[in-house]
Amino acid sequence: MKKLTLIFLFLINFSFGQKLLTPFEKGNKNQSTTYQEMVDFYYELDQKYETIKVFKTEEDDNDEYIRTVVFNPEKDFNFEKNQEKAVLFINNGIHPGEPDGIDATMMMIRDFAEGKLKAPKNVIITAIECYNVSGMLNRGSFSRANQNGPEEYGFRGNARNFDLNRDFIKADSKNAWAFQKIFHQLNPDYFIDNHVSNGADYQYTFTYISTNKERLGKTLGNFLHQEMQPEILKNLEQKNILHVHYVNIHGDSPDEGFPAFMDAPRYATGFTSLFNVPGTVAETHMLKPYKQRVEATLEYMLSTIDYLEKNSKKIKNLKKESQNDLKPGNHYPISWKLDSTKTSFINFKGYEAEKKPSEVTGKPRLFYNRNKPFERKVKFYDTYIPTKNIKIPRYYVIPQSEWKVMQYLKNQNIKFKKMDKDSTIAVESYKIANYKTVKNPYEGHYLHYETFIQSSQKNVKFRKGDYLISTDQLGVKYLLETLEPEATDSFFNWNFFDGILSQKEYYSDYVFEDTAAELLKKSQVLRTAFEMEKIANPEFAKDANAQLDWVYRNSQYFEKTFLQYPIYRIP
């Protein structure tokens, strides 16, 4: 028995002395880890090294845990205490068919723990092992028709077929609620979301989206685009990795120029920017070999860590400074458009786009001739201008009936007070004046857009228990982007308030005829407005039903809740 025990201990020590390899490293560099292999890999690192800890958080939509791995050389995993170090937050596998970051992060965390990579003193590295767990479990070889490896990979949608990179505001998935909880617990200073591109062909292995500079704000936006990202990319160049801005072109050639991607709050980096966390979407090129893509992703993460190591205090200070632009009374842009008059030029390394007959249809088709590489100046449109500004109010007032909204705000650590008595308050009130709705569902919603409001001042009665939300807090941008109906990804545009878009009470013509006549007799103002409408609108003057309905809508009988936005502002 003693001999067996010694053999067992020897085997344990031997196994712990061996380098822990990933499936990517064990194979021919065209393999990606399975979900269970990934979980076991990080579990073994957690057991072996005190500098690594794996946290289970909430489940995804398939009731599998979303796990976060943390590397800290000081073995301290209390993020409330870690105020001095910069926290890097990496998200992997939001689209598990794009697994480059999953495999790259496994190697990176191991190499830091083993000492192959020099551990940073001023950075804590955190990473979601795989965000879309159910998508990773849905493994195959054919869902990414345009992608060059790996041999097997996960699926873009999660168990409920949501694209999780459109879910950060509407939060229809358990995944989104879990991500938000992890994000606020970590309180990161920089964010990387690892992806693989679609679209045009070109020479670059690595493309990237920097958080939109205008939406991030002047302080952080200028820092990210003019200082931080250029330094990181310079470091990447020294590693002989070609890089360029994300080429958002599909079915055409980028030769004529292309725009910077606008990462609205529905996207991962758009969401993190609402809390003054700048970030990068790493987009390796789909047609490059998997080995090159994984290595490029790994090197970008390492270059980012190197920059954070040298500039941790600066980033933390700039995050605090950026809050100064978000005081009540200041203007805040809630919608944007590309400024086509402002461009910069990129020495773009591409392939000539040509046409040849399709072997499928016989018609001309686009192809990129890799025998004709080029480098030429291409326009890059990287400036957006606001199309709508609002003044930041001092408070929002939210009736307790809007419990769903309050759930979302609580999940973002938004601070609030409950009214301790019934109160009448002078507020700014919105009516929905106009909006459009998509014809087909988009990620589970009939999304509204081109929303316009009418604003008025009025006294509104609120009940004890209604919520008073101050904008003087870290989450002010989240409040503005979700509670202002005209904002691109507002709760209104995501259908949270569709109940106000339909009438609940109506009238019978033959009954209301007498009432309408009496109303016109009693009110000179109403009668004059009615006659003016008939003069101004000949079609209206011919339509008896429209005239009766006009009187109804302009009378005290018409319901006040129709198109009345139920959240109010105190300027």
ZISULHU-V221502 format. One record per residue. N is the residue number from 1. BURIAL is + if it has 9 or more other ideal C-beta (glycine too) atoms within 8 Angstrom, else -. Layout:
BEGIN
N/BURIAL
N/BURIAL
END
This chain:
BEGIN
1/-
2/-
3/-
4/-
5/-
6/-
7/-
8/-
9/-
10/-
11/-
12/-
13/-
14/-
15/-
16/-
17/-
18/-
19/-
20/+
21/-
22/+
23/+
24/+
25/-
26/-
27/-
28/-
29/+
30/+
31/+
32/+
33/+
34/-
35/+
36/-
37/+
38/+
39/+
40/-
41/+
42/+
43/+
44/+
45/+
46/+
47/-
48/+
49/-
50/-
51/+
52/+
53/-
54/+
55/+
56/-
57/+
58/+
59/+
60/+
61/+
62/+
63/-
64/+
65/+
66/+
67/+
68/+
69/+
70/+
71/+
72/+
73/-
74/-
75/-
76/-
77/-
78/-
79/+
80/-
81/-
82/+
83/-
84/-
85/+
86/+
87/+
88/+
89/+
90/+
91/+
92/+
93/+
94/+
95/+
96/+
97/+
98/+
99/+
100/+
101/+
102/+
103/+
104/+
105/+
106/+
107/+
108/+
109/+
110/+
111/+
112/+
113/+
114/-
115/-
116/-
117/-
118/-
119/+
120/+
121/-
122/+
123/+
124/+
125/+
126/+
127/+
128/+
129/+
130/+
131/+
132/+
133/+
134/+
135/+
136/+
137/+
138/+
139/+
140/-
141/-
142/-
143/-
144/+
145/-
146/-
147/+
148/-
149/-
150/+
151/-
152/-
153/+
154/+
155/+
156/-
157/+
158/+
159/+
160/-
161/-
162/+
163/+
164/+
165/+
166/+
167/+
168/+
169/+
170/+
171/+
172/+
173/+
174/+
175/+
176/+
177/+
178/+
179/+
180/+
181/+
182/+
183/+
184/+
185/-
186/+
187/-
188/+
189/+
190/+
191/+
192/+
193/+
194/+
195/+
196/+
197/+
198/-
199/-
200/+
201/-
202/+
203/-
204/+
205/+
206/+
207/+
208/+
209/+
210/+
211/+
212/+
213/+
214/+
215/+
216/+
217/+
218/-
219/+
220/+
221/+
222/+
223/+
224/+
225/+
226/-
227/+
228/+
229/+
230/+
231/+
232/+
233/+
234/-
235/+
236/+
237/+
238/-
239/-
240/-
241/+
242/+
243/+
244/+
245/+
246/+
247/+
248/-
249/+
250/-
251/-
252/-
253/+
254/+
255/+
256/-
257/+
258/+
259/+
260/+
261/+
262/+
263/+
264/+
265/+
266/+
267/+
268/+
269/+
270/+
271/+
272/+
273/+
274/+
275/+
276/+
277/+
278/+
279/+
280/+
281/+
282/+
283/+
284/+
285/+
286/+
287/-
288/+
289/+
290/+
291/-
292/+
293/+
294/+
295/+
296/+
297/+
298/+
299/+
300/+
301/+
302/+
303/+
304/+
305/+
306/+
307/+
308/+
309/+
310/-
311/+
312/+
313/-
314/-
315/+
316/+
317/-
318/+
319/+
320/-
321/-
322/+
323/+
324/-
325/+
326/+
327/-
328/-
329/-
330/+
331/-
332/+
333/+
334/+
335/+
336/+
337/-
338/+
339/+
340/-
341/-
342/-
343/+
344/-
345/-
346/+
347/-
348/+
349/+
350/+
351/+
352/+
353/+
354/+
355/-
356/-
357/-
358/+
359/-
360/-
361/-
362/-
363/-
364/-
365/+
366/+
367/-
368/+
369/+
370/-
371/-
372/-
373/+
374/-
375/-
376/-
377/-
378/+
379/+
380/+
381/+
382/+
383/-
384/+
385/-
386/+
387/-
388/-
389/-
390/+
391/+
392/+
393/+
394/-
395/+
396/+
397/+
398/+
399/+
400/+
401/-
402/+
403/-
404/-
405/+
406/+
407/-
408/+
409/+
410/-
411/+
412/+
413/-
414/+
415/-
416/+
417/-
418/+
419/+
420/-
421/-
422/-
423/-
424/-
425/+
426/-
427/+
428/+
429/+
430/+
431/+
432/+
433/-
434/-
435/+
436/-
437/-
438/+
439/-
440/-
441/-
442/+
443/+
444/-
445/+
446/-
447/+
448/+
449/+
450/-
451/+
452/+
453/+
454/-
455/-
456/-
457/-
458/-
459/-
460/+
461/-
462/+
463/+
464/-
465/-
466/+
467/+
468/+
469/+
470/+
471/+
472/-
473/-
474/-
475/+
476/+
477/+
478/+
479/+
480/+
481/+
482/+
483/+
484/+
485/+
486/+
487/+
488/+
489/+
490/+
491/+
492/+
493/+
494/+
495/+
496/-
497/+
498/-
499/-
500/+
501/-
502/-
503/-
504/-
505/-
506/-
507/-
508/-
509/-
510/-
511/-
512/+
513/+
514/-
515/+
516/+
517/-
518/-
519/+
520/+
521/-
522/-
523/-
524/-
525/-
526/+
527/+
528/-
529/+
530/+
531/-
532/-
533/+
534/+
535/-
536/-
537/-
538/-
539/-
540/+
541/+
542/-
543/-
544/-
545/-
546/+
547/+
548/+
549/-
550/+
551/+
552/+
553/-
554/+
555/+
556/-
557/-
558/+
559/-
560/-
561/-
562/+
563/-
564/+
565/+
566/+
567/+
568/+
569/+
570/+
571/-
END
